[in-house]
Amino acid sequence: NYSNQSALYLGCSASVINTTQTGQWEISKTDDNTLTINPSSLRQAEHSVGLNINSDSSIIKFNGNELVNVGTDQTITGRKTFADTTLGTSSTSTSGEIEGQWTIIKRNAGELYICRTADQNTDNRGLMISADGNTLTFNGSVIAGTGATNGATNGSVNYSAGNPILWGVNSVDTNGGFYSDGPKVYWRAKPITLGAVPP
């Protein structure tokens, strides 16, 4: 006879039937056409235990809590920990990188990297924020933050391809740059006269 229910049991006994073994799991389809993955000993008719996908594959629930619902905006509560996020993934491959792909990854030491996926295991490639959040590095060059050696230690950014322009320091020194106290703009501690420039 036709049955609208079926199940695959993992870790069942090879010698007895109609029993539930310790540690046994099941993947089951029920009369309501939903798919559930759960420990066999915790099976619930309303699918409140384990991972459950509804009949039209639009809703995923875990232990009765909705994780995905394609018909509504998604809200995730609680702390979710991810090792990395990959941008520009392939719909046909689950491993390796593809051309033009980027990765946002937290390293074991706590640094946050934004880089091309192809460069994620190469030293001094990409943008890096230190584990304490105080230093910004690009391709191995410290460009801002505490302890910067070729950038600025006060949150300014030293840049411009070998022609330093230092913002935020009111100094007469040769590495002094543009500074503003709000109403006025200074360059090397000298006020800059501002006026209309004719087109």
Secondary structure as the mmCIF struct_conf table of DSSP 4:
data_model
#
loop_
_struct_conf.conf_type_id
_struct_conf.id
_struct_conf.beg_label_comp_id
_struct_conf.beg_label_asym_id
_struct_conf.beg_label_seq_id
_struct_conf.end_label_comp_id
_struct_conf.end_label_asym_id
_struct_conf.end_label_seq_id
BEND BEND1 ASN A 4 ASN A 4
STRN STRN1 SER A 6 LEU A 10
BEND BEND2 GLY A 11 GLY A 11
BEND BEND3 ALA A 14 SER A 15
BEND BEND4 ILE A 17 ASN A 18
TURN_TY1_P TURN_TY1_P1 THR A 22 GLY A 23
STRN STRN2 TRP A 25 LYS A 29
TURN_TY1_P TURN_TY1_P2 ASP A 31 ASP A 32
STRN STRN3 LEU A 35 PRO A 39
HELX_RH_3T_P HELX_RH_3T_P1 SER A 40 LEU A 42
TURN_TY1_P TURN_TY1_P3 ALA A 45 GLU A 46
BEND BEND5 VAL A 49 GLY A 50
STRN STRN4 LEU A 51 ILE A 53
TURN_TY1_P TURN_TY1_P4 SER A 55 ASP A 56
BEND BEND6 SER A 57 SER A 57
STRN STRN5 ILE A 59 PHE A 62
TURN_TY1_P TURN_TY1_P5 ASN A 63 GLY A 64
STRN STRN6 ASN A 65 ASN A 69
TURN_TY1_P TURN_TY1_P6 VAL A 70 GLY A 71
BEND BEND7 THR A 72 THR A 72
BEND BEND8 GLY A 78 GLY A 78
BEND BEND9 ALA A 83 ALA A 83
STRN STRN7 ASP A 84 LEU A 87
BEND BEND10 GLY A 88 GLY A 88
BEND BEND11 SER A 91 THR A 92
BEND BEND12 THR A 94 GLY A 96
TURN_TY1_P TURN_TY1_P7 GLU A 99 GLY A 100
STRN STRN8 TRP A 102 LYS A 106
TURN_TY1_P TURN_TY1_P8 ASN A 108 ALA A 109
BEND BEND13 GLY A 110 GLY A 110
STRN STRN9 LEU A 112 ARG A 116
HELX_RH_3T_P HELX_RH_3T_P2 THR A 117 ASP A 119
TURN_TY1_P TURN_TY1_P9 GLN A 120 ASN A 121
BEND BEND14 THR A 122 THR A 122
TURN_TY1_P TURN_TY1_P10 ASP A 123 ASN A 124
BEND BEND15 GLY A 126 GLY A 126
STRN STRN10 LEU A 127 ILE A 129
TURN_TY1_P TURN_TY1_P11 ALA A 131 ASP A 132
BEND BEND16 GLY A 133 GLY A 133
STRN STRN11 THR A 135 PHE A 138
TURN_TY1_P TURN_TY1_P12 ASN A 139 GLY A 140
STRN STRN12 SER A 141 GLY A 145
TURN_TY1_P TURN_TY1_P13 THR A 146 GLY A 147
BEND BEND17 THR A 149 GLY A 151
STRN STRN13 ALA A 152 ALA A 152
TURN_TY1_P TURN_TY1_P14 THR A 153 ASN A 154
BEND BEND18 GLY A 155 GLY A 155
STRN STRN14 ASN A 158 TYR A 159
BEND BEND19 SER A 160 SER A 160
TURN_TY1_P TURN_TY1_P15 ALA A 161 GLY A 162
BEND BEND20 ASN A 163 ASN A 163
STRN STRN15 ILE A 165 LEU A 166
BEND BEND21 GLY A 168 GLY A 168
BEND BEND22 ASP A 173 ASP A 173
TURN_TY1_P TURN_TY1_P16 THR A 174 ASN A 175
STRN STRN16 PHE A 178 SER A 180
BEND BEND23 GLY A 182 PRO A 183
STRN STRN17 VAL A 185 TRP A 187
TURN_TY1_P TURN_TY1_P17 ARG A 188 ALA A 189
STRN STRN18 LYS A 190 PRO A 191
HELX_LH_PP_P HELX_LH_PP_P1 ILE A 192 LEU A 194
#
